[in-house]
Amino acid sequence: MNEEWVRATLRPQVEREIGGADTARQEATVYGGAIGLVLVVLSSGIALLLRDVTREAHTSRLRADFVSGVSHELKTPITLIRLYGDTLIERPELGAQERGDFYRIIVRESERLTRLVNQVLTFSRVERGVEQYNLEAGDLAPAIAHMIDDYAEYFETAGFRLCRDLAESVPTVRFDAAAVLQAVANLLDNAMKYSGESREIAVRLAAREASVIVEVEDHGAGIPVAEQQKIFERFYRVNGSGKGGYGLGLFLVRHIMTAHGGRVEVESEPGHGSRFRLVFPVVT
């Protein structure tokens, strides 16, 4: 009887203590899991914050380089316009040929300045998502040929030879003439900038399969494979190029071609030049 009484008395107490221990372990596990989850969330938040801070610092640096590049690019034509304008005013004895040369330089640099300003304005509209293109179906050949004719004197003055291989007519594509000419001008400017000692640039227009292709080729520095897609990012400039610019030209080229339902392609090898293609889908 005594043993049974002891068992009957102590058993509930032992069970309560065991149950309490289990409950304590469960609570400790829950609390530990909760603390671990909080630590994971905090770590993730800190990592995201550091990433955002790093990205913002990188963007700020790119913007600073952009402002510096734009200022440099704008300064050159402004300086030349002022220089030759002052010369014409201060030297009335200049002959007709010299005065004509100076007038042509002023006009050329004014056009260059206009292109630079328009490019910055276009980028601003792209960034705000308000840039619009007026796409019309037509033959791209006359517009490209006219634009290359306008550029010929600019190239010759800079000491370049422009080799043309332009089809007289190509299949119909939908395009915004002003935007396409801006894209081609950007490719030509880049070709001049990165041609190195080479003085020859080729421009081609042809139809291939279901596409119309505008191609600009130089024989200059070339682009490393690792950077051939980065060059289409805004503000990006090839490392170690030592060139000016502000990293918008190819960014806008890609944006224009995407809006046209086409694409821009690049083939390049360091030391062997670069070949850029604008690929327009043919209207069917």
Secondary structure, DSSP 8 states (H G I E B T S, - for coil): -HHHHHHHHHHHHHHHHHHHHHHHHHHHHHHHHHHHHHHHHHHHHHHHHHHHHHHHHHHHHHHHHHHHHHHHHHHHHHHHHHHHHHHHHH-TT--HHHHHHHHHHHHHHHHHHHHHHHHHHHHHHHHHT------EEE-HHHHHHHHHHHHHHHHHHTT-EEEEEE-S----EEE-HHHHHHHHHHHHHHHHHT-TT--EEEEEEEEETTEEEEEEE--SS---GGGTTGGGSTT---TT------S-HHHHHHHHHHHTT-EEEEEE-TTS-EEEEEEEEB--
